Amino acid sequence: MSRPPPAYARSKPLVAFGKAIRQARMEAGVSQEDLAFRAEVGRAYMSKLERGSQAAGLVTMIRIASALGVSVSQLMLDAGL
């Protein structure tokens, strides 16, 4: 049985942050699966983050940014946040 998405899912900030992650990943030439492995998160979770249907915590944002070789602040700037 699946749960309904949280109220914040697909909100503009989450979608923008997810797009920034995806753009940085594509520029780095890294697959979603490889990024998830490097950031120590599940591939399905990474997919949800990139689609903006899941919110990342601070530690996860740091792991993702580090795996991409960028800062969290750069991802935020790229997302327009």
Buried (B, 14 or more C-beta within 10 A) or exposed (E): EEEEEEEEBBBEBBBBBBBBBBBBBEEEEBEBEBBBBBBEBEBEBBBBBBBBBBBBEEEBBBBBBEBBEBEBEBBBEBBEE
